[in-house]
């Protein structure tokens, strides 16, 4: 028989309310004991006695055995989650930045104390990818994981390509609909997708990587010329995180716009939808598709974790325990499309091979092979020059696998 879950809920925003809606439709052995909120003056639909602004009413309550953390403050979220785990409470979290930043520490606490931290809702909303990477692909050789991990940026790109909407107008519409924040940098800059990629890669490859070491280039510099070019080539632009095993020692990760061909799964993933592609040695290519954000989709993933805790489920991190099996590297070559205005930027990026170059008064682009580290070294320069860069293997017929560089000197 499943044990009773008594819940202390941190945060009652869109996801918190979505989770509550789901819980009240279920006749399971669950009870929300207390909800911690930031603004006590905000009008609530539930009884006032259910709410508090004192986190310790939840963390120090012996009647609560499970903490659900759904807040936006990274440091406060880490304090809540780590404190709860150390006290023996199980935790469910959807805070991708916090999890990606502190994953190593949180894994260590779980191993030491024996409590469980689950976070399916932190990566791609309702798509059940973490548990699949952890369990279904346990013994599978994974060549890569990639996809569309951020619905806000995908919505903007869909508006631009399908409706000829300019970037600023599409962004404003995404903000008005609640898909993008007032400061959209986290979404359109690729940070949100990067945090999700770091979490997913930990379960796919057992590699715990500092997000600061992973390149993220966003879609802020997208122009009408870029969209015109891709239409002419029958390609679409998607913001795609990639984690790829290069050989039996190294894995590379990055987040960049990608020029996607019509025959690829991601070509038809539009607006606020997310997708994950798993390329496996034996299972071949598998595709997960669903809503990546919103109260009910993300709440459903959080609820799934809560239900799993009724049977004492926990991540085993078996791949991560094999320390040294795979190491992270930025020493990899691939092909990119670069639209630019500053000729010196092209020189600074040190293209190893140029396949195509076009120059006119209003539009300059180059397609060629480049080392990922050179992009990292010039990331601020790319941004300052309003240049747009995209992963573009489709334009050359050279795959990432064949372009990958052996990092033999890495320990």
N, C-alpha and C positions, 0 to 999 in steps of 0.2 A: 504494500500500500504506500502511496506517495505521502511524503510528509507535508505538513501545513507550512505555507510560506507567509510570513508576516513581514510586510513591506514598509520601509521608510523611503519615501520618494523625494528626491531633490530635484526641484524644477517642475513647474506646472504650466509650461508654454505649449507650443503647438504639439510637440511629441508627447509631453506629459499628459495633456488632455486626450490625445489620440489613444495613448495606452489605457487611460481610465475608461474610455468608451469601449475598448475591446474587453477589458477585464469584467465590466459590468454585464456583458452579454454571456459570460461563461459561468458555469456552475462548477468551479474548481475550488480546491482547498487553498484559496488565497484571500488575504485581507490587507488592505492599505491602512496602516495604523496611524501614520502621520505624514504630512507633506511639508517640506521646507521650501519657503518662497523668499524672494528678495523684497517685494513691495507689498506690505500688509494693507495698504490703502486700496489696492486694486480690487474691484468687485469680482467675487467668485460665485460659481454656481453651486458649490458644495458647502456644507456647514462650516462655519468659521472655526469651530473647535478642532477641525481636522488639520488646520494650518498653523505653522509657526515660522518665526524668523531665526530661531535658535537651532543651529545644526546639532548641538549636543543632545537635544531632545530626541533626536533620531539615533545618533551614534552611540549614546550611552544608555539607550533603552534596552534592557535585557529581553523585552517582549518582541523586539524586532530582530529577525534573523537574516534579513535580506535588505540590502541597500540598492536602490535604483538611482543612478546618477545621470541627470539629463540637463546639465547647465552649460553655459557658454564660457565660463571663466576657467582657463586651463589650469592655473596654479591652485585655485580653490577646488577644482575637480580632483586634482591629484591628492590634495590634502584629505578630502572626503573619502576617496577610494582607498588610499593607502591606510588611513586610520581604521576604516571599516574592516579591511582585510586583516590587519594586525590584531583586531579585537575578536577575530573568528567569524565575522559575518561574511556571507557571500555577497557578491556585488555584480550588478549588471550595469554597463556603461555604454553610452553612445558618443562619447567625446573623442573624436578621432585625433585631434591635435595632441591632447593630453596622453592618449594611449600610445601614439607613435613616439612621442618625446620621452616617455617614462616606461616604455614596455619592459626593458631589461630589469629595472627595479621592481616592477609589479610582478613579473614572473618569479623573481627571487623571493618576494614576500609570500607568494602562494606556496612555493616549495617549502619554505620555512614553517609556515603556520598551518598549511593544509586547507585554507579557505579557497573558494573558487571565484574567479573573475571571468565573466562572459561578455562579449561585445559584438554580437552579430549585427546590431543596428548601426555600428560605426562605419561600416563599409557597404555602400550601395543600397542603403535602405532595406527594402523588402527582399532583395536577392540573397538567398542563403549560401553565401560563398565561403565564409570562414569555416563553418563546420564541414563543408565539403572538402576544402583544402586540408583540414585537420584529419578527417576521418576517411572519406571516400578515396582521396588521392594519397593515402598514407604511404603506400609502397610503390606508387606510380612515379616514373621518371617524368618530370614536368619540364618541357622545353621552354615554355613561357606562359605568363599570364598578362593580359592586357585588356583594354576595353574603354568604356566611357564611364567614369566614376563620379562625374559632377554634372548634375542636371541643369544648373544655372548656366554654365558656359555652353552646354549643348543646346539649350533653348535659344541663346543668342545666335549661335552659329546656324541653327535651323531657320531662324527668322531672316538672317542675312542671305542664305543660299536659296531658300524656297520662296521667300516673299520680297526679295530685293530690299530688305530693310537695312538702313545703315547701322553701324555698330552702336552709336550713342542712343539711337531711338530704341533699338532692341534691348539694350541694357536697361533703359528707363522702364520699358514695359515689363521686363523680368523683375525689376524692383517693385513696381506697382502690384504685381501678382504675388509678391512674397517669395519668389524664387531666388532673388539676389538681395544681399544686404545693402544698406546705405553706402557703406564702404565695400565695394565688390571685390577687392583685391584677393581675398582668400579664394574666391571662386574662379574669377577670370585669370588670375595670376598662376593658377595651377597648384597652389598650396594645399587646398582641400584634397585634390586628387592625389597629391604626393603623400599626405599623411595616411590616406586610405591604402595606397600602394605599399607603404612601409609595413603597415599592419598585415596586409594580405601576404606579402612576401615572407614574413616571419613564419606563417603557417604553410606556405608553399615550399620554402627552401630552408627554413630554420635559421635564416640570416637576420640578426637584429641590427638594424642600421640607424645611425643618427640621421634624422631628416635633413639636417643642415648639409650633409654630404651628398644629397641626391639633387640633381639638377631639375628645376621646374621652370619652364618657359611657358607663358600663358598666351592668351589671344588678344591682349589689350591693343597690340599694334596692327591688328587685322585691317586691311584697306579694301576699297572697292576693286583695285587692280588685282589683289590676291583672289578675290571671289571670281572675277572675270576670267582669270587664267585657269582656275580649277574647272569652271564651267566648260571652257573650250576643250579641256582634257577629259571631260566627263568624270571628274573627281569631286569629292567633297572634303571639307576641312573638319576634322574632329579633334578635340583635345584628348590625347590618349596617354595614359600611364602605361609603362612597360617594365616588367621584370623578366629577364631572360637569362637562362643558364648558358654560359658560353662554352664551358668544358666541364670536366669533373672537379674543378677546383674553384671556378669563379662564376659569379652572377652579377649582372649589371642592371641598374634601374635608372629610369628617367621619366619625366613628364614633359611632353611637347605636343604642339599641334601636329597632326599627321594628315597627309594627303591620302584619302581612302578611295580605293577603286570600287567600281560597281559590283564586282563579284564578292566583295568582302561583307561579312556579317554587319559590321558597324555602319555601312553605307546607309542602311535604312533605319537606324536608331535615331529618332528625332525628338526635338523639344526636350521636356524634362525627364525623359526616360534614360535609364542607365543600362549598361551591358557589361558582361565579363566574358572574355574568351580564354579558355584554358587549352593550351596546346600540349598534349601528353604523348609520350612515346607509344603507348599501347592503345589507349582509348582514343587517340587522335584528337581532333579539334572538337571542343564542346562549348556551347553557347548558352549563357544565362542572361535573361532579359526581364526587366521589370522597372517599377517606379523606384527612383533612387532617393526620394525625399518626400516630405509631407508627414503630417501627424499620424495618419493611419498606416501607411506603408512602413515607416520606421517604427511606429508603435507595435506593429505586428512582429517585427524582428526582435524587438525588446521583449515582447510577450513570449516569443518562442524560447528565449533564453531563460525567462522566469519559469516556464513550464519544465524546461530541462533540469533546473535546479531542484525541482520536486523529487527527482530521482538521483540527486547528488552528482550530476554531470559536471565535468571539468575538462579543460584542455590539457592534454598531456605534454605538449611541446616536444614530442619525440625527436623531431628533426633538429630543433634548437639544442637539444641535449648532445647531439653529435657535433660538438664544437670542432671547428677546423675542417668540417666536411666541405663546406663551401664558403668562400670569402667574397665580399663585395669589392667591385672594381669600377672605375670610370675609364679604364683603358680599353676602349672599344671604338671601332670605326663604323660609320654608317653614312648614308646619303641624305642630303638635305636640300631643300629649296630655300633660298635666301633672297628676299626682296629688300633692297637697300638703297641708300642715297649717297653714302660715304664710301668712296673707293678704298680708303685706307682700312675700313672694317674688313673687307674681303681679304686684304693682305694679312691683317692681324689674326684672322681665323685659320690661316695656314692650310688651305684646302690641299689635300694630297692628290686629288684628281678632279678636274672640272669637265663635266660632260656637256654642259650647255651654258651659254652666257648671252644675255640680251640687254641692250642698252638703248634707251630712247630719252628724249627730253623729260618725260614724266614717269618713266618706269624702267627700273633696272632690276634684273634678277640673275642669279647664278644657281646652277644645280651641280652639286659635286660631293665628293667623299671627304669627310672630316672626322677628326677624333673628338670624342665626347669631351675630353678634358679641355680642348681648345674652346669649346662653347662655354664651359664653366668659367674659364679664365676671362672670357670677354662678355659675360652675361650682362653686366651693367652697361657696357658700351653698346650692346645690341639694343637694350631698352632705351638708352639716351638718344640713340639715332633713329628711334621709331622704326627700326627694321623688323621684319617679320620672318621667322624661321620655322620650318616645318620638316618633320621626318618624311622622306620622300623616296623610299626604295622603289615604289611603283613606277617611277619615271625612268629608272635605269635598268630594271630587271635584275638588280643585284640584291640578294636577300641579306637581312641583318646577320643571319648565321654565317654566310660565306664572307661577310665583311668583318666579322668579329676578329679582334686581335688577341692573340694569346698573351696573357699577362704573366709571363714566366718568372719575372723577378719578384713577384709578390710572395710574401711568406705564407 
